[in-house]
Amino acid sequence: MAAAQQNLSKMISVQLRNKANEFLNSRKHANNLADILETFEAEIDNYSPVLLTVEVIFIELLRRGDLVQEIVPLKPSDQSAEAEYRRWLRECYETALSRSLECIKRGCMNSRLQALVTVSKLLQAEGKHPLESSSGFYFPSVRLKSIFSVLLDSEQSMSAPIARFQEFTEYRDVQQYGLKVLSSLSYRKSPTSIFIQNYLELLEKLLITEIPIDVKSKLKNNNGDEKEEKILCGSEDKAPGRLCAEPRTHRRALVLLVERLMPLLARPHLATDMLCDSLDAGGPISMLALQGVLELVRHHNISYPDMYDRLYAMFEPEMFATRHKRRLLHLADIFLSSTHLPESLVAAFAKRVSRLALVAGAEDAGALLQLLHNLLLRHPPLKRMICHDDAPAIMSSDPYVMEESCAARSDDVDIGSSQCGVERPVTVRRQRARRVRARRPQSRRGECGCRHYGLAVSVARHYVLALFDSELKKRFKSIEMNFIRPQCMSAPAGERLLHFWQLMA
């Protein structure tokens, strides 16, 4: 019985293949397409032969462009024989797709899996050869939504078709557009347990491989080498954008996540991957992600081994052009507040900060020197790095490597040049540098038990006082404390206190 059914299936496949070849070779056999589509109604179990035939026919029609209909706005539709034939082909194409989708839910399992592969390959062909003219990348999201609607069935489990669909979720465009489509299908007033199971299995397949979120990020395989990205509906010259391709959108999402959402989340550690990937992106995005990573490290027991190297690499002259430089200095002061950090690590930060203070503006230099001040106070052994008065102001060869992005490979350092290396027209810079060597600001205990020195407040106070003192020295040589010069031990004439008090010598 099984052999007879197999022979019958082969005979049907041969007949359908012959009809398909006749239809594709000559338009006089156009009725063969209608006969092939009627086979869907005749079969009740094995739809694989007709599905393979439909796949071959419409992939070829899409490649030829026979399904494209040109529509000109404000112009009557074309009523020619060619236009009518194309419209008929489009109707047959939609019918073939709808019946192939129905086959995913009925028939034998091999037939159901073949139906899923057929509609997926038709989606790929339509993406490469759109039904409407398109110059850039095109992905038929409507077709993918139809596939997902069938896979998210509420009555029967779709584990096997979803597992087969995994071969298509490895393509980056299917992943990205699939997540968007899946989010639009997530709402159900009273979802069944089967629907939830199908939804989670499909979501798992979409996230089975890493999705890059930034243009500069690269996928890597298990050996650490760069992995070539696969695109289903495009080519190398036509590729989809990233999920967060716009830096402005990425920065806004990070601000909302770090400042608004994380305090409200029951499990903030779920944002670890996004924050760590953002920390590797560089620029202002890394500065914004730094606050979220600090929150995870301090309060949620998250370990990030390269955290201090990432922080060290952010201290570049380009930081002065960003609006988040104050945030970076404040967070760096917190990160380096622990007295248990290796002395070499803190020394590298101290040298880098002092080098940046030489090229920064007056206000930025004050903030950097105050950070340097805090580092020296928390780690007294680093004071030997400061040049003494009898030492030469400029070293003949400095072992410190400014271009090195890793703190451990920057070598031993000396930070006395921040006071006497470059002559600046603003005297505030030299005053702050001397303060680093002489004064000790008031400190307070932070949450972690380490001493924390108010960075922003102290910098603002010293900056204002220095400007005030400099202006006073420009305008006045001496400042009088009284309006009337006292001549004796008694109060000046006209003083009202004399009516009530008597001063005794």
C-alpha angles and dihedrals in degrees: 000000000000091000091052091052090049092051090048090051091051091050091050091048092052092048093048091047092052092049090049092051091049091050094049094046099048136019092217086078093055091124089067088076091057090049091051092051091050088061088076088068094047096053122074104174118010113049097159097104095052092042092054090048093050090048093054094046101049096039087057092046091051091049091052093047093236091137096055115111119192112218118190115197117244091012126109116252118265112261097189123125091252092053092048091051092051091049090051091051090051091053090050090049092054090047092051091050095049093048092046089053090051090053090062088071101041140044129037120332095253089053092049092051091048090052090055092049091048096053090044093053090047088052089052092049092048090050092054094041107030122204088233128044112272128171100192135041115316128192120183098228091170091063092047090051090054090052093049092048089059094044091051092064117164097206107047137030116257097193095126097048091044091051089052090049089063090086088067097043089068088075113093096222091051089051096049099043090038092060091050093048092045091053090055091053096047098090116093125156094220110004117196123233090250091054091050091049092050091046094052093045091051091047090050091053092050091053097042091107129041117269116211112229099189134054092235096049119101130202115238132198127225092279092056094250122131113271122221112240118230122217121195103195102029146041137232092281093044111048132150123252124251126268091252100022094145111075090206091059091045092052092048092050091051093050091052092045097047101038103031113018107037095065088054099045119104090207109027091169088079087075092059096101094050093046094047092048090048090050089058093050095079132216123052091339090064091048091054093046091051092074092053092048090050090053091051093048096047101041109018104042095244116159121212109178098193095044097115093045089053090048091047091052091055092066097089130130088255089069090077091065094058127085091225098064093107090052090051093051092047093050092044089054089054094045091052095043094097115099090206095072117115112269092230091056094051091044090056091051091047093053094046092050092049091050091051090049088064094061100033128096122262095266095043091045090055091054092048093049091049089053088049089050091055092049092053093048094050092046109038095180088069090069089086087071091069116096115244122230093255093050122094114270096225122039119226092225126012114204091204115109110212094185093059112106094196117078093210093060099047095093131219117325149197123210103191092104091077087075105038109011100089129024111227127190090229112078092199090080093058092044091055092046090054089048089057088059099040117022131065116207125214114271136199135203116258129209092273092054094249124121113266123192118207100249104182096036096047093045092051092046095049092044093053093044092049092051091047092051093048092051092049092052090052095051105033134038093193134009120221117218098198134041092217118044108235115240100184144000093284125085119265121272117279094028109148093214090071089072092062107024137044120211115221122206 
